[in-house]
Amino acid sequence: MDLFLQTLLNGLLIGGVIATFTIAFQLTFGVLHVIDFAVGGWVVLGGYLGYYIVAGLGLDGFVAIPVAFVLFGAIGYLIGPILYNVRNSRTARPELMALALTFGLFTLLRGGMLTAWGFNTRTVATALSGESLMVGPVTVPLIRVAAALFAVMIAGGLFVFLYRTRYGLAIRATAENRHNAALMGVNIRRLSANVYGLYAGITAMAGVLMGAIYSVNPESGLRYTLFAFFVAVLAGLGSVGGAVVAALLLGVVEAYVATYVGSSYSLLAIFATLFLVLLISPRGILRRGL
Amino acid sequence: MKARWLDILFLGALLFVLVLLPLLVNNYWLRIATGALMWAGLACSWNMLGGYAGYINFGHSAFFGLGAYVTALMMVDPLGLPFAATIPAGIAVTAACAVIIGAPTLRLRGAYFAIATWAFAEVLIQFATVMEFTGGIGGLSLPPFLNERFFYFAMLMAAALTYLVTWALFEHSRFGLKVKALRDHEPAAEAMGINTSLVKLQTFVLSAVTASVFGAIFAYWVTFINPKSVFGGDITDQMVVMVLLGGLGTLWGPAIGGVALFVVNRLIWMYWGDTAFYIAILGAAIVLVVLFLPNGIAGLFAKRGRGSVSVLGKAVEKLVGAGEGDRK
């Protein structure tokens, strides 16, 4: 029973971190209508940034979180318009071209990281690494609790931004109907760039947390892209609220499969579930997808 | 009419050189040529669905790997069958798999289809990694057959057949017109009376089966396979880049892109001895092609031709049985 509770808690904490970047991923899809294969690349880059801030500057891993947001937010802000142009270009199939572009970006990031840093695994060291907290019979690593708290803060901030500010209203309006939003005076192109920047920044922050909880290597990007897709498919592409539920579910399912069946089966289980959900209910279990 | 003769002359010369190549070069270059033929053929198989039908398959390596694993499993110890017997079996298994996978996933549009196929290929990697009978992560070793010329001609035949079928079926038959119609506007194609589900499924199965044949030859050629080497995402990545670089939905684009990229791959391997850098180049190539050359290299020379149905196209259509179901 203790193991059961422990696994549940671990899964929920990880799910919280997954939720942060999948919310942003869904938002990006809603606004740009692009599935971003590169999402795993941003997560891993965030993790590496954390590692170098710890190893190179001797600072704590948590310092890397705001740095990651600013740095990757800026990079995303520069990439956003390119993606927007391709998605809205006059080529025969802009949707597929945009998909191919993010796929290329993902491959470029992965190959670049492999070339620069090799296959070695890096961990972001923080003040809390190795510490743990006893809650009754359950042992919880403090870093996971802190990461989950950060995740809740980031997600909460994002929701406040989306639902309580004028710009958030513009983003939601664009996601709902970009044509009408444009008629209401929203500059869709600039907004798309901002949303992609926001998304890249949030994803890199989640990457720092992931790097502190597990570790990162260039190949692990695939895993996070899978997570984002899994959540997107379960919740329905573009559904932001559903992403939180789906991410927590993913965290818990992965934790249970890893604990009770074996960690080598967890990816198999996730992929198989993803595939089945797509076949049974292509618009997501919650049927709120676009 | 004149251009047509020039085409035939050029093709004849190309085939002549390709057939005589084993006499002209040593084994090292023959291996490279074999690889180039394989990639040209694989790119073409991806292009059938991706280019002509407009469905981006991010899990095409699944079928390449299936062909390789069926051949390997049939040739290793308990069965020990000859290579020739494994190819029909590989085709049958892949075709069955493609129907089972394709029928539900081809209902999905665009991004969802891409995710579904990607997930399917990853399921197969994980499956082959955790299972006992596939040799797990260690893979399988096939009985070695060290005759470079045999593999060269096997790949040449497979590639030539792939291009012939593509030319006849997608460029010069009613089936090809149907496929292109559904790519350009699926509801409109449906309204014209085309059974789009059937046409898509036929294209998907053909594309899968083609990849599996190359997988089978590849497994026997390299004599050792593991989940990563035949199911790996890198294989799909390369096919996608080759087709995008050469030109999506063109006959010769995949051949140009396939050979060009394979040569780059070998050069990098020769000078750096490391493939990580190649992955970065692949990614950069996709990005640059999408941004600056969306119609690929073939798009630079494209002539605006009109689709016509040839005698050979009809014959191949009949042979493959494509497009029969919805002809009234």
Interface residues (C-beta under 8 A of the other chain):
Chain A: I35 I82 V86 S89 T91 A92 R93 E95 L96 M97 L99 A100 L101 F103 G104 L105 F106 T107 L108 L109 R110 G111 G112 L114 T115 G118 L222 L226 F229 A232 V233 L237 S264 Y265 L267 L268 F271 A272 L274 F275 L278 L279 P282
Chain B: G54 I56 F58 P104 T105 R107 L108 G110 A111 Y112 A114 I115 A116 W118 A119 F120 E122 V123 Q126 F127 T129 V130 D184 G233 D237 V240 V241 L244 L248 D274 A276 F277 Y278 I279 A280 I281 L282 G283 A284 A285 I286 V287 V289 V290 L291 P294 N295
